């Protein structure tokens, strides 16, 4: 019965994703996002996503005084992970951001970790990742598109990111109890792992408990 319940909740996850995608064509970046003197936050959405997938989280952080930055150079995020990480680092340098917190969804967490590993200027303070396949996802074996097959556990980039653990202590991984896109789960060795009683790869982005967990991770001292 539990798996039947999970399947039903997972199916309800996809209309939410389509609504978030629709926001990507209609919702401009709020003018308030640039304001605030708390830690700067840089949004890194997942594959085929724009910043609006993180809209609920970003609005809450903005209300709490965090300037929110959108990396338009990522487009719909189909480039490979190392190239996307370089775009993020160039964005940070161009805006001379320091002590930045990367708030990411799914693939965005992999990009964020890759950027941290290459952050020679020390601009990134931490990464808060939601539903990220840090160890890859076996679901990628069923995919045809290169942007999705890049999440295969045996992909060289995924394997390298798994081996590299020196930045894990600065990562918070927040994830649902069941994620149909990442059945292996998003726990990361050496990181702060925050499992939630939520089902769905996209639903978690709007869940009050998940938003509260992201805020707590962004604002945690140390």
Helices and strands as residue ranges (DSSP letters): H 2-26, G 31-34, E 41-44, G 51-54, H 55-63, E 68-70, G 72-74, H 81-94, E 100-105, H 107-117, E 124-130, G 138-142, H 146-149, H 156-163, G 168-170, E 171-178, E 192-199, G 203-205, H 208-219
